[in-house]
Amino acid sequence: MTVLSYTSKTMSHKAVQEAFKKLKEKTNLYLKPEEKAKLREAVHFGAFAHEKQIRKSGEPYITHPITVATILAELRVDIDTLIAGVLHDTIEDTGFEYADIAKHFNVDVANLVEAVTKLDKLKFRNLKEAQAETFVKMLFAMADDIRVIIIKLSDRLHNMRTIKAMSASGQRRISRETLDVYAPIAERIGLKAIQHELEDHAFKALHPNQYKHIYDASRKIAGNRQKAVEKIRKNIEKALLESGMLVDVTGRQKTPYSTYKKIKTKQVDIEEVHDLFGVRIVVKELNQCYLALGIIHNLYPPNENGFKDYIAVPKQNGYQSLHSVVTGPYGMKLEVQIRTEEMDQLSEAGVAAHWMYKHKDAQQIPSLTKARSWLNSLLKIQKDSGSSLEFYENLKGDLGTDEIYVFTPKGDIVQLPSKSCVLDFAFAIHSAVGAHAESAVVNGDPATLSQVLDTGDAVSIKTAKGLTVNAEWLRVVVTSKARTAIRKELKDIKDEDALILGHRMLDRALDTFGYSFEKLDPRAIKRVLKHYQLNSMDDLLKSFAFGQLLPSIAARKLMPLMKQRKLDKDYQPKESLTIDGTEGSIVNYPNCCLPLPGDEITGYLSPAKGVVIHRSGCINLAETLKGAPERKVYCSWSVNTSGNFKTSLQVDVINRTGVLANLASVIAEEDVNIVTIDQTDRDSGFSQLLFTVEVSSKRDVIGLMDQLHGHPEVVKVKRVYHEKNH
């Protein structure tokens, strides 16, 4: 490109020179000499184009696009993005057009500038509609080239830095829009530094008193805790360096807006915000993250439930880091973040950190792919909206993570509430798909039916004809459609199961009286149904299984009157109910004792839950039967019991890195499904793990316990019960 002969008096203005100096300082760090020349030419071009324009602050307008380019340079974007940042308002606000920019620079720059242009020549009925239309256009531009949103966010950031020059109403409107839309978008694509600065400027403009209160309180607390935080930082740095790791350990403080959100959501005072101050550790290699975590936990005890592994399970925007809340001197709690240099760069610069727009294989970069999937899903929704304004209002809720958008194998989008799982998706496709769901694949990887989904996930459901719904599903689904469909299926199944079980219960009751179901007289049946105000024998049989009527009493009434008179008045039959695992949802196994085939069992006819099977020695069972001994059911396991039953194992272990994963692997090798895992850290480097697993018999769990006991880091294994907790 030849040097263009633009002359502009504005370039001699002190504010312009100062802005240009900052841009050069940022870009000199990574641009090549020929790229620096191109950027300098773009600045002269922009200064000439905006020659007569003045900002509300009184400075030449060109200071704004130069500063936007400086913000972009901090993200180390490519030269075309920098030039587009300098020229982003030229098509909208000056006499230059797309063709001029394409001619003097290139088509790529011209496309970016055109896409970033805030408003075109369309006429809008009001300001709110114009704002909505702008946002919709921005989304379309983003889907084609995500650099557009990076420029737009940088533009918005500089506008927020200088927002005081606007009227009070203008400040409120722009700040509200920034919090509703732009900051969440910055978060979604990983531009964390920009997100936080946007939030704080907007928060300060919208709620100046609350901002001042939090800012002043944070400074006061910082003054009190500064020495303690610095001491912890130095201790951690020393311990990590002594272990042979090259690390960067810095102190960090929560931003005012993040603090404000925490105070509101947790309903706590600022003194109770445990991550108000923290320490960030940047290491060289991935495995050093976990080594550093172990060293830090030896220095300062971790808080229960205060650990999050975003390395193994990254956030939706690609963010990776280990977070652990520890207790320092004087009982002070603070958050430690551990990450690699690459993770740290991604944390601050998001998708820009990948230089994705310079690579031909940009489409394969995971964080970019996820961001693009999200944008494409929004665009499809936009097509179904009645207007841009309607879409904009709906979108603000989505950006607040109230909704997620998930893809079917064909690329169709399914809208679900936040925290929806695979089962919610399956029932959203069709009730039959949900009812017969066997397994799933999410983003190409096998997934459980309870896996929580994120916007942009691609989900495929595998169904099987013989499968039916499970009552446990009601605990994991969040959509009303899934919940309603599951309840309907369960009722149909429960009625059928209750009929079969009720028949068995009555058979056994009659048998103890020396009578049988086949001998029942129709007139006796009619008399008993009238007595109980029931319509059919099916209703009577189901009432036994549901615990509404006692089969021993009904059996006595069903026999001929002469035979009834011969029975001892106080005789209570001890019919034994055989449990074989096929009873379905009508038989319940409570969490208090979690009985297994092989345990001695006793049943209780619960009016609320039907037949409840306990271990015979269960304390809860004994207490329940005190008030209703007639509801006791003598039970035994069938020789051919089938199915899976839950039990809990408490495993005391030496707390070492990877021990949980190793034990989970041992359990998986035994072909045992893990339902839940809870971890409680003890003093002196020991932890207590509680595994809830599914096994087919007591024999299986004994074998599993033997395998776990053989693990070198396991101190003790025992089967545990939760009696007293119904």
VEXZA-945990 format. One record per residue (C-alpha): residue in one letter; x, y, z. Coordinates in steps of 0.05 Angstrom, whole numbers, padded with zeros to 5 digits, always signed. Layout:
N
AXYZ/...
***
This chain:
726
M+00000+00000+00000/T+00027+00068-00018/V+00029+00123+00034/L-00033+00166+00025/S-00026+00242+00028/Y-00079+00260+00081/T-00069+00324+00119/S-00108+00338+00182/K-00101+00394+00232/T-00131+00349+00285/M-00069+00306+00286/S-00032+00363+00319/H-00083+00367+00376/K-00052+00347+00443/A-00108+00297+00461/V-00101+00263+00392/Q-00025+00258+00399/E-00033+00229+00469/A-00083+00177+00445/F-00040+00159+00385/K+00021+00152+00431/K-00016+00101+00474/L-00037+00062+00412/K+00035+00059+00387/E+00059+00035+00456/K+00010-00023+00455/T+00020-00043+00382/N+00096-00036+00382/L+00098-00098+00426/Y+00074-00145+00371/L+00062-00113+00303/K+00112-00120+00246/P+00142-00056+00216/E+00098-00059+00153/E+00036-00069+00197/K+00055-00008+00239/A+00057+00033+00175/K-00012+00008+00155/L-00040+00027+00223/R-00009+00096+00222/E-00040+00107+00153/A-00108+00086+00180/V-00103+00137+00237/H-00088+00193+00187/F-00145+00169+00144/G-00192+00169+00204/A-00169+00238+00228/F-00181+00266+00158/A-00250+00233+00154/H-00272+00259+00224/E-00237+00327+00215/K-00296+00371+00235/Q-00327+00325+00288/I-00321+00338+00363/R-00340+00291+00420/K-00387+00314+00475/S-00325+00317+00520/G-00298+00372+00474/E-00241+00330+00445/P-00232+00316+00370/Y-00275+00256+00351/I-00215+00216+00325/T-00192+00206+00397/H-00250+00157+00405/P-00233+00109+00348/I-00158+00113+00365/T-00175+00093+00437/V-00220+00037+00412/A-00161+00011+00372/T-00117+00016+00435/I-00166-00027+00473/L-00164-00077+00416/A-00088-00075+00417/E-00089-00097+00490/L-00122-00161+00464/R-00067-00166+00411/V-00116-00171+00353/D-00092-00174+00281/I-00077-00112+00238/D-00143-00114+00199/T-00183-00112+00264/L-00140-00054+00289/I-00152-00014+00226/A-00226-00030+00228/G-00226-00005+00300/V-00196+00062+00278/L-00245+00068+00220/H-00307+00037+00253/D-00349+00101+00249/T-00326+00127+00181/I-00382+00096+00139/E-00435+00120+00188/D-00410+00189+00206/T-00368+00214+00148/G-00371+00221+00073/F-00329+00159+00061/E-00362+00095+00038/Y-00348+00020+00036/A-00314+00025-00031/D-00266+00079-00006/I-00243+00035+00052/A-00238-00027+00008/K-00196+00012-00042/H-00148+00046+00008/F-00142-00014+00054/N-00175-00081+00036/V-00243-00116+00031/D-00234-00151+00098/V-00226-00083+00134/A-00285-00054+00095/N-00329-00113+00113/L-00312-00105+00187/V-00325-00030+00186/E-00392-00039+00150/A-00413-00094+00200/V-00395-00051+00260/T-00433+00009+00235/K-00484+00023+00288/L-00543+00045+00248/D-00558+00045+00173/K-00605+00092+00137/L-00669+00056+00160/K-00720+00100+00193/F-00742+00079+00263/R-00806+00099+00298/N-00770+00110+00364/L-00703+00105+00398/K-00718+00039+00432/E-00734+00006+00366/A-00671+00035+00334/Q-00630+00006+00391/A-00662-00062+00382/E-00651-00062+00307/T-00578-00044+00318/F-00570-00103+00364/V-00602-00152+00317/K-00556-00128+00260/M-00497-00135+00306/L-00514-00208+00319/F-00519-00223+00245/A-00451-00191+00235/M-00422-00229+00293/A-00444-00296+00266/D-00405-00283+00203/D-00342-00255+00236/I-00335-00253+00312/R-00283-00196+00306/V-00343-00151+00296/I-00366-00160+00368/I-00296-00151+00394/I-00293-00083+00360/K-00364-00067+00383/L-00347-00084+00455/S-00284-00042+00453/D-00326+00016+00425/R-00376+00008+00481/L-00321+00005+00533/H-00291+00072+00513/N-00361+00102+00512/M-00371+00077+00583/R-00304+00107+00605/T-00328+00175+00581/I-00401+00168+00600/K-00400+00228+00647/A-00402+00273+00586/M-00473+00249+00572/S-00539+00272+00602/A-00565+00237+00664/S-00620+00201+00625/G-00570+00181+00571/Q-00523+00152+00624/R-00579+00110+00654/R-00602+00084+00587/I-00533+00065+00561/S-00512+00036+00628/R-00575-00007+00633/E-00563-00033+00562/T-00490-00047+00579/L-00509-00090+00639/D-00566-00124+00603/V-00531-00140+00538/Y-00459-00121+00526/A-00426-00144+00591/P-00460-00213+00587/I-00437-00220+00514/A-00366-00203+00536/E-00372-00257+00589/R-00400-00308+00540/I-00341-00301+00493/G-00290-00297+00549/L-00270-00224+00547/K-00267-00221+00622/A-00227-00157+00632/I-00275-00119+00585/Q-00336-00150+00619/H-00313-00127+00689/E-00297-00057+00667/L-00363-00049+00630/E-00400-00074+00691/D-00365-00027+00739/H-00374+00036+00696/A-00448+00019+00686/F-00458+00002+00760/K-00426+00068+00781/A-00470+00108+00733/L-00535+00071+00752/H-00525+00065+00827/P-00472+00116+00849/N-00489+00110+00923/Q-00485+00035+00925/Y-00422+00036+00884/K-00390+00085+00933/H-00412+00044+00993/I-00382-00021+00965/Y-00319+00014+00940/D-00306+00048+01007/A-00323-00015+01047/S-00276-00057+01003/R-00220-00006+01013/K-00231-00007+01088/I-00231-00083+01090/A-00170-00084+01044/G-00133-00040+01093/N-00148-00088+01149/R-00132-00151+01109/Q-00077-00126+01063/K-00019-00151+01107/A-00052-00219+01117/V-00065-00228+01042/E+00006-00207+01026/K+00033-00256+01078/I-00009-00312+01048/R+00015-00293+00978/K+00088-00295+00999/N+00080-00361+01037/I+00048-00393+00976/E+00100-00364+00929/K+00157-00390+00974/A+00127-00460+00980/L+00116-00466+00905/L+00185-00441+00887/E+00216-00489+00937/S+00179-00546+00902/G+00215-00527+00838/M+00157-00492+00802/L+00166-00427+00764/V+00103-00388+00784/D+00073-00319+00784/V+00033-00307+00848/T-00009-00243+00851/G-00063-00215+00897/R-00131-00199+00868/Q-00193-00163+00891/K-00265-00173+00870/T-00294-00116+00828/P-00349-00072+00859/Y-00403-00099+00812/S-00384-00172+00824/T-00385-00157+00899/Y-00454-00124+00891/K-00481-00185+00854/K-00453-00232+00907/I-00484-00191+00964/K-00552-00191+00928/T-00554-00265+00908/K-00526-00293+00973/Q-00561-00243+01018/V-00498-00230+01058/D-00459-00169+01083/I-00395-00149+01048/E-00353-00175+01106/E-00381-00245+01091/V-00360-00246+01017/H-00304-00298+01023/D-00274-00284+00954/L-00271-00209+00962/F-00195-00218+00963/G-00156-00275+00933/V-00091-00300+00905/R-00080-00319+00832/I-00025-00369+00815/V-00001-00378+00743/V+00042-00440+00730/K+00077-00466+00668/E+00045-00535+00658/L-00023-00566+00668/N-00001-00619+00718/Q+00030-00564+00761/C-00040-00536+00774/Y-00059-00598+00814/L+00010-00603+00847/A+00004-00530+00868/L-00066-00543+00896/G-00039-00598+00941/I+00018-00554+00966/I-00030-00497+00982/H-00079-00543+01018/N-00021-00566+01062/L-00007-00493+01079/Y-00079-00471+01088/P-00139-00518+01100/P-00191-00517+01044/N-00264-00501+01060/E-00315-00556+01051/N-00353-00545+00985/G-00304-00490+00967/F-00269-00526+00910/K-00286-00520+00836/D-00247-00553+00780/Y-00259-00511+00717/I-00199-00545+00684/A-00232-00613+00680/V-00300-00581+00666/P-00289-00512+00633/K-00341-00457+00634/Q-00384-00446+00573/N-00338-00390+00548/G-00277-00436+00553/Y-00252-00408+00620/Q-00206-00457+00656/S-00178-00452+00727/L-00177-00487+00794/H-00214-00448+00848/S-00207-00465+00922/V-00230-00426+00983/V-00179-00434+01039/T-00174-00408+01111/G-00114-00365+01125/P-00089-00333+01189/Y-00140-00307+01239/G-00194-00349+01205/M-00194-00305+01143/K-00224-00339+01082/L-00199-00324+01012/E-00203-00355+00943/V-00141-00384+00909/Q-00143-00390+00833/I-00092-00435+00797/R-00082-00437+00722/T-00030-00443+00667/E-00004-00383+00627/E-00047-00403+00568/M-00109-00408+00613/D-00093-00340+00643/Q-00087-00309+00574/L-00153-00340+00553/S-00185-00316+00618/E-00167-00244+00602/A-00174-00242+00527/G-00224-00297+00512/V-00233-00316+00440/A-00185-00261+00420/A-00129-00298+00455/H-00132-00352+00402/W-00117-00305+00344/M-00172-00345+00313/Y-00182-00297+00256/K-00110-00308+00231/H-00116-00384+00227/K-00146-00422+00170/D-00168-00476+00220/A-00205-00424+00262/Q-00270-00463+00255/Q-00241-00519+00297/I-00222-00476+00358/P-00269-00501+00413/S-00284-00434+00447/L-00297-00401+00379/T-00341-00459+00357/K-00382-00454+00421/A-00389-00378+00414/R-00411-00385+00342/S-00461-00440+00359/W-00492-00395+00411/L-00497-00337+00362/N-00527-00381+00308/S-00579-00406+00357/L-00599-00334+00374/L-00605-00317+00301/K-00654-00374+00289/I-00696-00350+00347/Q-00694-00279+00319/K-00727-00304+00255/D-00786-00329+00296/S-00794-00264+00335/G-00848-00215+00316/S-00800-00156+00315/S-00730-00135+00332/L-00756-00103+00395/E-00790-00167+00418/F-00726-00205+00403/Y-00683-00155+00441/E-00727-00158+00503/N-00728-00234+00502/L-00653-00236+00490/K-00638-00196+00553/G-00668-00252+00593/D-00628-00304+00555/L-00563-00267+00567/G-00580-00271+00641/T-00577-00348+00631/D-00651-00359+00642/E-00654-00400+00578/I-00607-00445+00538/Y-00609-00464+00465/V-00590-00536+00446/F-00582-00569+00378/T-00615-00633+00353/P-00573-00679+00307/K-00607-00645+00247/G-00585-00576+00271/D-00653-00554+00296/I-00653-00512+00360/V-00690-00531+00423/Q-00701-00477+00475/L-00698-00500+00547/P-00695-00467+00615/S-00626-00458+00647/K-00599-00521+00682/S-00641-00567+00638/C-00612-00637+00630/V-00610-00688+00574/L-00678-00716+00596/D-00710-00647+00590/F-00684-00644+00519/A-00710-00715+00504/F-00781-00698+00528/A-00779-00632+00491/I-00767-00671+00426/H-00826-00718+00440/S-00857-00752+00501/A-00842-00820+00469/V-00768-00802+00461/G-00763-00782+00533/A-00802-00842+00560/H-00757-00892+00524/A-00691-00855+00530/E-00633-00902+00544/S-00570-00860+00534/A-00545-00797+00500/V-00487-00766+00462/V-00470-00693+00476/N-00421-00658+00430/G-00397-00726+00406/D-00383-00754+00475/P-00425-00806+00514/A-00469-00772+00567/T-00516-00792+00623/L-00589-00774+00620/S-00580-00728+00679/Q-00523-00688+00648/V-00538-00613+00651/L-00536-00579+00583/D-00506-00513+00560/T-00525-00467+00503/G-00492-00492+00439/D-00491-00566+00459/A-00510-00616+00405/V-00550-00673+00434/S-00570-00741+00406/I-00616-00789+00444/K-00615-00865+00439/T-00681-00899+00455/A-00701-00972+00469/K-00770-01002+00463/G-00769-01042+00528/L-00750-00983+00572/T-00798-00943+00615/V-00792-00880+00657/N-00759-00880+00725/A-00786-00843+00786/E-00715-00817+00800/W-00721-00776+00736/L-00768-00728+00772/R-00708-00706+00814/V-00666-00685+00755/V-00714-00654+00704/V-00731-00580+00708/T-00782-00570+00651/S-00856-00576+00665/K-00865-00616+00601/A-00817-00669+00623/R-00845-00671+00694/T-00917-00678+00669/A-00899-00733+00619/I-00859-00772+00671/R-00915-00769+00723/K-00966-00793+00671/E-00922-00852+00651/L-00908-00868+00724/K-00982-00869+00741/D-00997-00918+00684/I-00939-00963+00704/K-00955-00956+00778/D-01027-00978+00768/E-01004-01040+00731/D-00950-01056+00782/A-00999-01044+00839/L-01049-01092+00809/I-00998-01149+00804/L-00969-01136+00873/G-01038-01130+00905/H-01058-01197+00876/R-00996-01229+00907/M-01010-01196+00974/L-01082-01220+00976/D-01061-01290+00954/R-01013-01296+01012/A-01064-01269+01062/L-01117-01318+01040/D-01066-01375+01040/T-01051-01365+01114/F-01125-01374+01128/G-01125-01438+01088/Y-01163-01406+01031/S-01147-01384+00959/F-01163-01331+00908/E-01196-01381+00861/K-01247-01402+00915/L-01273-01331+00926/D-01348-01325+00918/P-01373-01268+00873/R-01425-01249+00925/A-01370-01243+00978/I-01329-01199+00931/K-01390-01155+00918/R-01403-01149+00993/V-01331-01129+01008/L-01328-01079+00951/K-01391-01046+00978/H-01362-01045+01048/Y-01299-01010+01024/Q-01338-00967+00973/L-01297-00991+00914/N-01319-01002+00842/S-01280-01064+00823/M-01235-01120+00845/D-01178-01084+00810/D-01188-01024+00855/L-01187-01070+00916/L-01122-01104+00894/K-01088-01037+00880/S-01109-01010+00948/F-01067-01064+00982/A-01004-01045+00943/F-01017-00971+00956/G-01022-00985+01031/Q-01094-00959+01034/L-01123-01026+01058/L-01093-01084+01096/P-01097-01150+01057/S-01102-01192+01121/I-01166-01156+01143/A-01196-01157+01073/A-01179-01231+01065/R-01218-01248+01128/K-01279-01209+01101/L-01275-01244+01033/M-01281-01314+01062/P-01349-01349+01073/L-01383-01327+01137/M-01380-01397+01167/K-01305-01400+01158/Q-01296-01330+01187/R-01332-01351+01251/K-01284-01410+01261/L-01223-01363+01260/D-01193-01338+01324/K-01217-01266+01332/D-01146-01241+01347/Y-01110-01283+01296/Q-01065-01242+01251/P-01036-01280+01191/K-00961-01275+01181/E-00962-01278+01105/S-00892-01272+01074/L-00887-01227+01013/T-00832-01249+00966/I-00794-01190+00934/D-00761-01206+00867/G-00744-01136+00841/T-00798-01136+00787/E-00849-01098+00829/G-00829-01032+00798/S-00844-00965+00829/I-00898-00993+00875/V-00846-01021+00923/N-00801-00970+00956/Y-00732-00978+00985/P-00720-00920+01034/N-00655-00882+01039/C-00652-00893+01114/C-00626-00965+01108/L-00620-00980+01033/P-00636-01055+01037/L-00601-01103+00989/P-00618-01174+00967/G-00584-01216+01020/D-00606-01171+01078/E-00661-01193+01124/I-00721-01149+01106/T-00789-01128+01134/G-00842-01088+01098/Y-00887-01032+01122/L-00953-01015+01088/S-00949-00939+01083/P-01013-00902+01066/A-00970-00851+01030/K-00917-00894+00995/G-00947-00964+00989/V-00901-01022+01008/V-00837-00997+01039/I-00781-01048+01048/H-00732-01038+01106/R-00675-01078+01134/S-00706-01117+01192/G-00661-01082+01242/C-00675-01012+01217/I-00688-00963+01274/N-00736-00922+01232/L-00778-00985+01217/A-00782-01002+01292/E-00806-00932+01309/T-00857-00931+01252/L-00887-00998+01272/K-00896-00976+01345/G-00957-00936+01324/A-00984-00985+01272/P-00961-01057+01284/E-01017-01083+01239/R-00982-01052+01179/K-00921-01097+01186/V-00909-01143+01126/Y-00864-01204+01133/C-00820-01204+01071/S-00764-01244+01040/W-00721-01239+00978/S-00735-01285+00919/V-00679-01333+00900/N-00681-01300+00831/T-00683-01227+00851/S-00665-01181+00794/G-00650-01107+00786/N-00603-01055+00816/F-00608-01029+00887/K-00575-00969+00919/T-00527-00973+00978/S-00477-00924+01010/L-00403-00938+01023/Q-00361-00894+01068/V-00288-00896+01047/D-00235-00863+01091/V-00174-00845+01050/I-00107-00809+01053/N-00120-00743+01017/R-00074-00745+00956/T-00082-00716+00887/G-00123-00762+00842/V-00148-00809+00897/L-00221-00795+00882/A-00211-00809+00807/N-00173-00873+00823/L-00227-00900+00869/A-00282-00882+00819/S-00242-00922+00768/V-00239-00982+00815/I-00314-00979+00823/A-00325-00973+00748/E-00281-01034+00735/E-00328-01074+00780/D-00384-01054+00732/V-00418-01015+00787/N-00455-00950+00773/I-00439-00890+00818/V-00501-00849+00835/T-00470-00795+00878/I-00403-00777+00910/D-00393-00733+00971/Q-00326-00713+01000/T-00311-00687+01070/D-00239-00666+01085/R-00213-00685+01154/D-00153-00659+01192/S-00082-00685+01181/G-00089-00700+01107/F-00147-00750+01110/S-00213-00747+01072/Q-00279-00784+01079/L-00312-00804+01013/L-00385-00825+01011/F-00403-00865+00948/T-00476-00882+00934/V-00474-00939+00884/E-00522-00987+00850/V-00510-01062+00859/S-00552-01124+00848/S-00540-01158+00916/K-00505-01156+00983/R-00453-01204+00955/D-00435-01154+00901/V-00424-01098+00951/I-00379-01142+00995/G-00337-01157+00933/L-00332-01083+00917/M-00312-01066+00988/D-00256-01118+00984/Q-00231-01085+00920/L-00232-01016+00951/H-00197-01041+01014/G-00139-01065+00970/H-00125-00994+00945/P-00061-00966+00978/E-00093-00900+00998/V-00155-00930+01030/V-00155-00933+01106/K-00225-00960+01119/V-00287-00981+01080/K-00356-00993+01110/R-00428-00997+01087/V-00467-00940+01120/Y-00540-00926+01134/H-00576-00860+01144/E-00626-00882+01196/K-00667-00827+01229/N-00667-00791+01161/H-00730-00812+01124/
***
